[in-house]
Amino acid sequence: MWGQFSRAGFVLLLVVSFLLVSLDSVAAQAKVQIASAEKVIQLSDEDEEMVVLDARGAKDRRTGHIRWSQGITSKQLNGAFLENVVASKNTVVVFYGDRDSKLAATGAKIAIQAGYTDVYWLKGGWQEWQSKGLRLDQ
């Protein structure tokens, strides 16, 4: 009996360990990626479905914004809003705000928690984009 229990226990331990490692690797794949302005341009060239979300206020957006971006407020930072503006959970989603914007970083984390798998944060934000003379709308 002890031999059967230890064999069964060992097999169960192996199965549980395998499942935990598998879940860990899936979670590790779904992390917010930090992007430079050049990386965002590359992503836009590779994925025409890409969604860019501007976490700055409406007043700041009126002074200029990334050409294909859509404004997002703190009240909209939730999974339900993302489902309305992002085609699928595999669509590239880029968040940006002012330099090192906490709201943009928070939005990216919320997207990951909502199951989006290809999420970026433009860490240098609007200032990096503008300083490099990249595509703007005003």
C-alpha positions in Angstrom: 0.0 0.0 0.0 2.7 2.5 0.9 4.4 1.8 -2.4 1.3 2.5 -4.4 0.6 5.7 -2.4 4.1 7.0 -2.9 4.0 6.2 -6.6 0.5 7.9 -7.0 1.6 10.8 -4.8 4.8 11.2 -6.9 2.8 11.2 -10.2 0.3 13.7 -8.7 3.2 15.9 -7.6 4.7 15.8 -11.1 1.3 16.7 -12.8 0.7 19.6 -10.4 4.3 20.8 -10.9 3.9 20.7 -14.7 0.6 22.6 -14.5 2.2 25.3 -12.3 5.2 25.7 -14.6 2.8 25.9 -17.6 0.7 28.6 -16.0 3.8 30.5 -15.0 5.1 30.6 -18.6 1.7 31.7 -19.9 1.7 34.6 -17.3 5.3 35.5 -18.2 4.3 35.9 -21.8 1.6 38.4 -21.0 3.5 41.3 -19.6 3.5 45.0 -20.5 6.3 45.7 -23.0 8.1 49.0 -22.9 8.3 50.5 -26.4 10.3 53.4 -27.9 8.7 55.7 -30.5 10.6 53.8 -33.2 9.1 50.5 -31.9 5.6 51.9 -32.1 6.3 52.9 -35.8 7.5 49.4 -36.5 4.4 47.9 -34.8 2.1 50.1 -36.9 3.8 49.0 -40.1 3.4 45.3 -39.1 -0.2 45.5 -37.7 -2.8 47.7 -39.3 -5.2 46.7 -36.5 -3.0 48.2 -33.9 -4.7 50.5 -31.4 -3.0 53.5 -29.8 -4.5 55.0 -26.7 -3.6 58.5 -25.5 -4.0 58.8 -21.7 -3.4 62.6 -21.7 -6.3 65.0 -21.1 -8.5 66.4 -23.9 -6.7 69.8 -23.6 -3.4 68.2 -24.2 -4.7 66.2 -27.2 -5.9 69.4 -28.8 -2.3 70.6 -29.0 -1.4 67.4 -30.9 -1.3 63.7 -30.7 0.0 60.6 -32.4 -1.9 60.3 -35.7 -3.9 57.2 -35.2 -4.4 57.5 -31.5 -7.7 57.7 -29.6 -8.1 59.5 -26.3 -8.8 57.6 -23.1 -9.8 58.9 -19.7 -9.2 57.4 -16.3 -12.9 56.5 -16.1 -12.5 54.5 -19.4 -9.6 52.4 -18.1 -11.4 49.1 -17.9 -11.8 45.8 -19.8 -15.3 46.8 -21.0 -14.0 49.9 -22.8 -11.1 48.0 -24.3 -13.4 45.4 -25.7 -15.3 48.2 -27.6 -12.1 49.7 -29.2 -9.7 46.7 -29.6 -10.6 44.1 -32.2 -9.3 41.1 -30.3 -7.2 40.1 -27.3 -4.3 39.5 -29.7 -4.4 43.0 -31.2 -1.4 45.2 -30.5 -2.4 47.9 -28.0 -0.1 50.9 -27.2 -0.7 53.2 -24.3 1.0 56.6 -24.0 0.7 59.8 -22.1 3.0 62.5 -20.9 6.6 61.3 -20.3 6.5 58.4 -17.8 2.7 58.7 -17.5 1.3 56.7 -14.6 -2.2 56.6 -16.2 -0.8 55.1 -19.5 1.2 52.5 -17.5 -1.9 51.7 -15.4 -3.9 51.3 -18.6 -1.4 48.9 -20.0 -1.5 46.8 -16.8 -5.3 46.8 -16.9 -5.2 45.6 -20.5 -3.0 42.7 -19.5 -5.3 41.8 -16.6 -8.2 41.9 -19.1 -6.5 39.3 -21.2 -4.8 41.3 -23.9 -1.6 39.7 -24.9 0.4 42.3 -27.0 0.4 45.4 -24.8 3.0 48.2 -25.0 3.7 51.3 -23.0 5.4 54.2 -24.8 7.5 55.1 -21.8 8.8 58.4 -23.2 5.3 59.4 -24.1 4.2 62.3 -26.1 7.4 64.2 -25.5 9.5 61.4 -27.0 7.2 61.1 -30.0 7.1 64.9 -30.6 10.9 65.4 -30.1 11.6 62.9 -32.8 9.3 64.7 -35.3 7.1 61.6 -35.9 3.6 61.4 -37.3 1.3 63.9 -35.6 -2.2 65.2 -35.9 -3.1 68.6 -34.7 
